[in-house]
Amino acid sequence: MFNFFSFWVNPEPVDKFEFISAAEAKEILDAGMADVLIDVRPVSQFGMARIPGAVNFPVLEMEKNPAKLENYRDKKAVLYCNTQNQSSHAAEVMQKAGLENFKVISGGIIDWHKRGYEIENQV
């Protein structure tokens, strides 16, 4: 079973971020162990389908407006995109801004959906 305590108490070093499976992400979210779930895809993709409870903060917006990342400095965040490419890039942007307390869903919303987990606004 996933160790929730070590998830936040022993964060990965700043030069590396951690991928978690969709199953681990669901456990974390269901247990209320994350403060925010961030969908880093463009607004158009977010509007088509998203994981319930997610907020949209596109990676391109992070790059253009890194000051907005301050809103997430003290938050335990889980990031996702379609697969993990955009969220990996977002993780790098967040690290450069000095944020450390986040995880990336490996396989993104596609893996989330394949596992049969809920999706909102699915077209």
Contacts in CASP RR format, 6 or more apart in sequence:
PFRMAT RR
TARGET T0000
AUTHOR 0000-0000-0000
METHOD contacts of the structure
MODEL  1
MFNFFSFWVNPEPVDKFEFISAAEAKEILDAGMADVLIDVRPVSQFGMAR
IPGAVNFPVLEMEKNPAKLENYRDKKAVLYCNTQNQSSHAAEVMQKAGLE
NFKVISGGIIDWHKRGYEIENQV
2 24 0 8 1.000
2 27 0 8 1.000
2 28 0 8 1.000
4 27 0 8 1.000
4 28 0 8 1.000
4 31 0 8 1.000
4 33 0 8 1.000
7 28 0 8 1.000
7 33 0 8 1.000
7 103 0 8 1.000
8 33 0 8 1.000
8 76 0 8 1.000
8 101 0 8 1.000
11 100 0 8 1.000
11 101 0 8 1.000
12 18 0 8 1.000
12 100 0 8 1.000
14 95 0 8 1.000
14 98 0 8 1.000
14 100 0 8 1.000
15 95 0 8 1.000
17 88 0 8 1.000
17 91 0 8 1.000
17 92 0 8 1.000
17 95 0 8 1.000
17 102 0 8 1.000
17 103 0 8 1.000
17 104 0 8 1.000
18 103 0 8 1.000
18 104 0 8 1.000
19 84 0 8 1.000
19 103 0 8 1.000
19 104 0 8 1.000
19 105 0 8 1.000
19 106 0 8 1.000
20 28 0 8 1.000
20 78 0 8 1.000
20 103 0 8 1.000
20 104 0 8 1.000
20 105 0 8 1.000
20 106 0 8 1.000
21 105 0 8 1.000
21 106 0 8 1.000
21 111 0 8 1.000
22 105 0 8 1.000
22 106 0 8 1.000
22 107 0 8 1.000
22 108 0 8 1.000
22 111 0 8 1.000
22 112 0 8 1.000
22 114 0 8 1.000
22 115 0 8 1.000
22 117 0 8 1.000
23 115 0 8 1.000
25 78 0 8 1.000
25 80 0 8 1.000
25 103 0 8 1.000
25 105 0 8 1.000
25 112 0 8 1.000
26 112 0 8 1.000
26 115 0 8 1.000
26 117 0 8 1.000
28 34 0 8 1.000
28 78 0 8 1.000
28 103 0 8 1.000
29 37 0 8 1.000
29 78 0 8 1.000
33 76 0 8 1.000
34 76 0 8 1.000
34 77 0 8 1.000
34 78 0 8 1.000
35 75 0 8 1.000
35 76 0 8 1.000
35 77 0 8 1.000
36 55 0 8 1.000
36 72 0 8 1.000
36 75 0 8 1.000
36 76 0 8 1.000
36 77 0 8 1.000
36 78 0 8 1.000
37 51 0 8 1.000
37 53 0 8 1.000
37 54 0 8 1.000
37 55 0 8 1.000
37 77 0 8 1.000
37 78 0 8 1.000
37 80 0 8 1.000
38 54 0 8 1.000
38 55 0 8 1.000
38 56 0 8 1.000
38 57 0 8 1.000
38 72 0 8 1.000
38 77 0 8 1.000
38 78 0 8 1.000
38 79 0 8 1.000
38 80 0 8 1.000
38 90 0 8 1.000
38 102 0 8 1.000
39 46 0 8 1.000
39 50 0 8 1.000
39 51 0 8 1.000
39 54 0 8 1.000
39 55 0 8 1.000
39 56 0 8 1.000
39 57 0 8 1.000
39 80 0 8 1.000
39 81 0 8 1.000
39 109 0 8 1.000
40 57 0 8 1.000
40 58 0 8 1.000
40 59 0 8 1.000
40 62 0 8 1.000
40 79 0 8 1.000
40 80 0 8 1.000
40 81 0 8 1.000
40 86 0 8 1.000
40 87 0 8 1.000
40 89 0 8 1.000
40 90 0 8 1.000
41 56 0 8 1.000
41 58 0 8 1.000
41 59 0 8 1.000
41 81 0 8 1.000
41 82 0 8 1.000
41 86 0 8 1.000
42 58 0 8 1.000
42 60 0 8 1.000
43 56 0 8 1.000
43 58 0 8 1.000
45 82 0 8 1.000
46 54 0 8 1.000
46 56 0 8 1.000
46 58 0 8 1.000
47 56 0 8 1.000
47 121 0 8 1.000
48 121 0 8 1.000
48 122 0 8 1.000
48 123 0 8 1.000
49 109 0 8 1.000
49 113 0 8 1.000
49 119 0 8 1.000
49 120 0 8 1.000
49 121 0 8 1.000
49 122 0 8 1.000
49 123 0 8 1.000
50 56 0 8 1.000
50 109 0 8 1.000
50 119 0 8 1.000
50 120 0 8 1.000
50 121 0 8 1.000
51 80 0 8 1.000
51 109 0 8 1.000
51 112 0 8 1.000
51 117 0 8 1.000
51 118 0 8 1.000
51 119 0 8 1.000
51 120 0 8 1.000
52 118 0 8 1.000
52 119 0 8 1.000
52 120 0 8 1.000
53 120 0 8 1.000
54 80 0 8 1.000
57 68 0 8 1.000
57 72 0 8 1.000
57 90 0 8 1.000
59 81 0 8 1.000
59 86 0 8 1.000
59 87 0 8 1.000
59 89 0 8 1.000
59 90 0 8 1.000
59 93 0 8 1.000
61 68 0 8 1.000
62 68 0 8 1.000
62 69 0 8 1.000
62 90 0 8 1.000
62 93 0 8 1.000
62 94 0 8 1.000
63 93 0 8 1.000
66 93 0 8 1.000
66 96 0 8 1.000
66 97 0 8 1.000
69 93 0 8 1.000
69 94 0 8 1.000
69 97 0 8 1.000
69 99 0 8 1.000
72 94 0 8 1.000
72 99 0 8 1.000
72 102 0 8 1.000
73 98 0 8 1.000
73 99 0 8 1.000
74 101 0 8 1.000
75 101 0 8 1.000
76 101 0 8 1.000
76 102 0 8 1.000
77 99 0 8 1.000
77 101 0 8 1.000
77 102 0 8 1.000
77 103 0 8 1.000
78 102 0 8 1.000
78 103 0 8 1.000
78 104 0 8 1.000
78 105 0 8 1.000
79 87 0 8 1.000
79 90 0 8 1.000
79 91 0 8 1.000
79 94 0 8 1.000
79 102 0 8 1.000
79 103 0 8 1.000
79 104 0 8 1.000
79 105 0 8 1.000
80 87 0 8 1.000
80 104 0 8 1.000
80 105 0 8 1.000
80 107 0 8 1.000
80 108 0 8 1.000
80 109 0 8 1.000
80 112 0 8 1.000
81 87 0 8 1.000
81 90 0 8 1.000
81 108 0 8 1.000
81 109 0 8 1.000
82 108 0 8 1.000
82 109 0 8 1.000
82 110 0 8 1.000
83 107 0 8 1.000
83 108 0 8 1.000
83 110 0 8 1.000
83 111 0 8 1.000
84 104 0 8 1.000
84 105 0 8 1.000
84 106 0 8 1.000
84 107 0 8 1.000
84 108 0 8 1.000
87 104 0 8 1.000
87 105 0 8 1.000
87 108 0 8 1.000
88 104 0 8 1.000
91 102 0 8 1.000
91 104 0 8 1.000
94 102 0 8 1.000
105 111 0 8 1.000
105 112 0 8 1.000
109 119 0 8 1.000
112 119 0 8 1.000
113 119 0 8 1.000
END
